[in-house]
Amino acid sequence: MKLRNTAIALGVGAATAAGLSLLKVNKDLVVGSTAVVVGAGLMISFKDKNDINLKTRNDEYFFNRAQDKFELADYEEAILDYNKALELSPTEICLVYSMRGNAKRNLGDLDGAISDQNKALDFDPLYADGYFNRGIAKFKKGDFDGAIEDYSQVLKINPKDSDAFFNRANVKKEIGDMKDACEDWRKAADLGDDDATKFLREHCE
C-alpha cells in the first residue's frame, strides 16, 4: 500500500519519510521553522551568525534550530540540536522528545523513534501527538496492531482528530479489515477530510 506524507504543521513543508505518501505524519507543532526549505537554511545561518553569545543559546534556541534542520531533512544534525535542547531544559520536553523521535524515524531508526515517543508519553500520558507519532513508527515497523492501538488512544483524547481516523483506516486496509477501514474513512470524511472522502468513493461504495 502506498502511503502519504502531509505538512509537518501549519503548512510549513512536506515531511519526507519514505513510504508514507498516504499516511498523515508529524502531528507536533513546528516552532520557529520557516515556510520553505530555502528560508529554513537562511534562518539557520542567521541564528549561527547573530547568536554569538553562548548564554543566549538556551533550550528554545537549539529546539528552533533543530526544527529548521528537520525542515531541510538534515535529521542527524537536527537530532544533535534536540539533544542539546533536552540537556538545557528540564521541562516542556514532550515536544522535543517527540520531534527527535520523528527525526530518528526518518533515518530508519524505528526502535529509537518509538523509544523517544515513549519518553514523551512518560512525561505526559495524555500527549496525543506522542501516540500519533508512535503509531507511524509502529506502522513502518510492521506492528499494525500497535499502530491501531496508538491511533485509538489519540481518538480517546481527541475524538475529532480526522488525521487519526484517516491513518487508522489505512492501517486497517493494510491488514484487510475493509469494513472497519471504511468506517474510519467515513468518520474522517464527516470531519472534513477530502482524502477520506475520495477513499470512501474508491474502496467503500
Stockholm file with secondary structure:
# STOCKHOLM 1.0

chainA/1-205         MKLRNTAIALGVGAATAAGLSLLKVNKDLVVGSTAVVVGAGLMISFKDKNDINLKTRNDEYFFNRAQDKFELADYEEAILDYNKALELSPTEICLVYSMRGNAKRNLGDLDGAISDQNKALDFDPLYADGYFNRGIAKFKKGDFDGAIEDYSQVLKINPKDSDAFFNRANVKKEIGDMKDACEDWRKAADLGDDDATKFLREHCE
#=GR chainA/1-205 SS CCCCCCBSSTTCCBCCCTTCTTSCCCCSCCCSCCSSHHHHHHHHHHHHHHCCCGGGCCHHHHHHHHHHHHHTTCHHHHHHHHHHHHHHCSSSCHHHHHHHHHHHHHTTCHHHHHHHHHHHHHHCTTCHHHHHHHHHHHHHHTCHHHHHHHHHHHHHHCTTCHHHHHHHHHHHHHTTCHHHHHHHHHHHHHTTCHHHHHHHHHHTC
#=GC SS_cons         CCCCCCBSSTTCCBCCCTTCTTSCCCCSCCCSCCSSHHHHHHHHHHHHHHCCCGGGCCHHHHHHHHHHHHHTTCHHHHHHHHHHHHHHCSSSCHHHHHHHHHHHHHTTCHHHHHHHHHHHHHHCTTCHHHHHHHHHHHHHHTCHHHHHHHHHHHHHHCTTCHHHHHHHHHHHHHTTCHHHHHHHHHHHHHTTCHHHHHHHHHHTC
//
